[in-house]
Amino acid sequence: MTNLAMMAFNEMPGGFGLWMFLSIGAVALFVVFIPVTSWIDSQRREREAFYKAETTRRLAESSGEGAKAAIELLREQDRMSQRKKREGLKIGGVVNIAVGVGVMIFLHALVKEEPVYLCGLIPGLIGVALLTYALVLAPKVE
């Protein structure tokens, strides 16, 4: 496999240097950059969860009013996360419908003899399903 890649790159001027550059870049991307960024992100999420839990614990331990405030804070955070998920579904549905319409227009202009443009119905109907769930079937946010 390496010999095949080297043959393809040797035909170009500076082929070995280009092959080395791309090889080192691929290793740096997949072996170093992606694991480090995912580790940093998981550390950030863990730290945020710890601070949130610590704040809630301190509020709950403070007094009767603190416990009520902590419970209300948790309920409000739950409502906000539900609202955010629902808005994400709505945006995803609209984007999928737009992609479906765009694909249909593009394929109809590209191939006029066959009804290939109907492939655009796939993302369009996925968008319709997302919007239907977000607007009709999803549990209402209190």
C-alpha positions in Angstrom: 0.0 0.0 0.0 2.8 2.4 0.9 4.6 1.5 -2.4 1.5 2.3 -4.3 1.2 5.7 -2.6 4.9 6.4 -3.1 4.5 5.6 -6.8 1.7 8.1 -7.2 3.6 10.8 -5.3 6.9 10.1 -7.0 5.4 11.1 -10.4 4.8 14.6 -9.0 7.5 17.1 -8.5 8.5 17.0 -4.8 6.5 13.8 -4.4 8.3 12.3 -1.4 8.1 15.6 0.5 4.4 15.9 -0.2 3.9 12.3 0.9 5.8 12.9 4.2 3.9 16.1 4.8 0.5 14.5 4.4 1.5 11.4 6.4 2.7 13.5 9.3 -0.3 15.7 9.1 -2.7 12.7 9.2 -0.9 11.3 12.2 -0.9 14.6 14.0 -4.6 15.0 13.3 -5.9 11.6 14.2 -3.4 10.5 16.9 -2.7 13.8 18.7 -5.2 16.6 18.0 -8.6 14.8 18.2 -7.9 12.8 21.4 -6.5 15.9 23.2 -9.4 18.1 22.3 -11.9 15.4 23.3 -10.1 14.9 26.6 -10.1 18.7 27.2 -13.8 18.8 26.5 -14.6 16.0 28.8 -12.6 17.6 31.6 -14.5 20.9 31.1 -17.9 19.0 31.2 -16.8 17.2 34.4 -15.7 20.4 36.0 -19.0 22.1 35.1 -21.0 19.2 36.5 -19.0 19.2 39.7 -19.5 23.0 40.3 -23.2 22.6 39.5 -23.6 19.7 42.0 -21.6 21.6 44.6 -23.7 24.7 44.3 -26.9 22.8 44.5 -25.7 20.9 47.6 -24.7 24.1 49.3 -28.1 25.7 48.5 -29.9 22.7 49.8 -27.9 22.5 53.1 -28.3 26.2 53.8 -31.9 26.4 55.1 -35.5 25.7 54.2 -35.5 28.5 51.7 -32.2 27.3 50.3 -33.7 23.9 49.6 -36.7 25.3 47.9 -34.4 27.6 45.8 -32.2 24.6 44.9 -35.2 22.5 43.8 -36.6 25.5 41.7 -33.1 25.9 40.2 -33.1 22.3 39.1 -36.5 22.5 37.7 -35.6 25.7 35.7 -32.5 24.0 34.3 -34.6 21.0 33.2 -37.1 23.3 31.5 -34.3 25.2 29.7 -32.7 21.9 28.5 -36.0 20.6 27.2 -36.7 23.9 25.5 -33.2 23.9 23.9 -33.7 20.3 22.6 -37.0 21.2 21.1 -35.6 24.3 19.4 -32.8 22.1 18.0 -35.3 19.7 16.6 -37.2 22.6 14.9 -34.0 24.0 13.4 -32.9 20.6 12.2 -36.3 20.0 10.6 -36.2 23.3 8.7 -32.6 22.7 7.6 -33.5 19.2 6.3 -36.5 20.5 4.4 -34.4 23.2 2.8 -31.7 20.7 1.9 -34.4 18.4 0.3 -35.8 21.2 -1.8 -32.3 22.2 -2.9 -31.4 18.7 -3.8 -34.6 18.3 -5.8 -34.0 21.6 -7.7 -30.3 20.6 -8.4 -31.1 17.1 -9.6 -34.0 18.2 -11.7 -31.8 20.7 -13.5 -29.0 18.1 -13.8 -31.0 15.2 -15.1 -34.2 16.1 -16.9 -35.0 12.7 -18.5 -35.4 10.7 -15.3 -37.2 11.5 -12.1 -33.9 11.4 -10.1 -34.9 14.7 -8.4 -37.3 12.6 -6.2 -34.2 11.7 -4.1 -34.6 15.1 -2.6 -37.7 13.8 -0.8 -35.5 11.8 1.6 -34.0 14.7 3.5 -37.2 16.7 3.0 -39.3 14.0 4.7 -36.8 13.6 7.5 -37.2 17.3 8.1 -41.0 17.0 8.1 -40.7 14.2 10.6 -38.5 16.3 12.9 -40.8 19.2 12.7 -43.8 17.0 13.3 -42.2 15.6 16.4 -41.1 18.9 17.7 -44.4 20.7 17.2 -47.0 17.9 17.8 -45.6 14.8 19.5 -42.9 16.2 21.9 -43.9 16.6 25.5 -44.8 20.2 26.2 -42.5 22.4 28.2 -44.2 23.5 31.4 
